[in-house]
Amino acid sequence: GSMAVNLVPEKSANYHKKAVFHFTDLGESWTVFIRRGVVEIQPRALENPDLTITTTSMVWKEVVAKIRSPLAAIATGKLKIDGGLSEFKTFMDMFKET
C-alpha cells in the first residue's frame, strides 16, 4: 500500500530511528522503524518517535515519487514534520527509489 518501501542496506546499517506517519485523509497512522538495515512497519502509531510526519496519502505518494518537493509541501501546509527537516531528509535517504 502507501507504505511499501525499499531500504538501502549499506546506508541504514548503523541507523536506528522510528517515524510515525499520520495520514489525515485515511484516518490512519503507521510507524516505520529502521533498525540495522531492517525496516519494520506497524499499522499504528508507536510511542516516542524520532520523527512524526502528518500529511495526506496523496501528498505523501507525490513526495516519495519525487513529483512534489517536501519543502514545497511543508511551505503550503500539506506536509507537517516534527523532529526536524534534516532528520527527515536523512530518514528519506535510507530508502531506494521504488
Residue pairs with C-beta under 8 A, 6 or more apart in sequence:
2 23
2 26
2 30
2 57
2 60
2 61
3 21
3 30
3 32
3 41
4 98
5 32
5 39
5 41
5 95
5 98
6 95
6 96
6 98
7 34
7 37
7 38
7 39
7 94
7 95
7 96
8 93
8 94
8 95
8 96
9 37
10 37
11 93
11 94
12 34
12 36
12 37
12 39
12 94
13 36
13 37
14 36
15 34
15 36
15 37
15 90
15 94
16 34
16 35
16 36
17 33
17 34
17 50
17 51
17 87
17 91
18 31
18 32
18 33
18 34
18 46
18 48
18 49
18 50
18 51
19 31
19 32
19 33
19 49
19 50
19 51
19 52
19 53
19 83
19 91
20 29
20 30
20 31
20 32
20 45
20 46
20 49
20 51
20 52
20 53
21 29
21 30
21 31
21 32
21 53
21 54
21 55
21 60
22 28
22 29
22 45
22 52
22 53
22 54
22 55
23 29
23 30
23 55
23 56
23 57
23 60
24 54
24 55
24 56
25 56
25 57
25 58
26 56
26 57
28 43
29 43
29 44
29 45
30 41
30 42
30 43
30 44
30 45
31 41
31 42
31 44
31 45
31 46
31 49
32 39
32 40
32 41
33 39
33 40
33 41
33 42
33 46
34 40
34 91
34 94
49 83
50 83
50 87
50 91
51 81
51 82
51 83
51 84
51 87
51 88
51 91
52 81
52 82
52 83
53 60
53 79
53 80
53 81
53 88
54 79
54 80
54 81
54 82
55 63
55 73
55 78
55 79
55 80
56 78
59 68
59 73
59 78
59 79
60 79
62 68
62 73
63 69
63 70
63 73
63 79
64 98
66 97
70 79
70 81
70 88
70 92
71 85
73 79
74 80
74 81
74 85
81 88
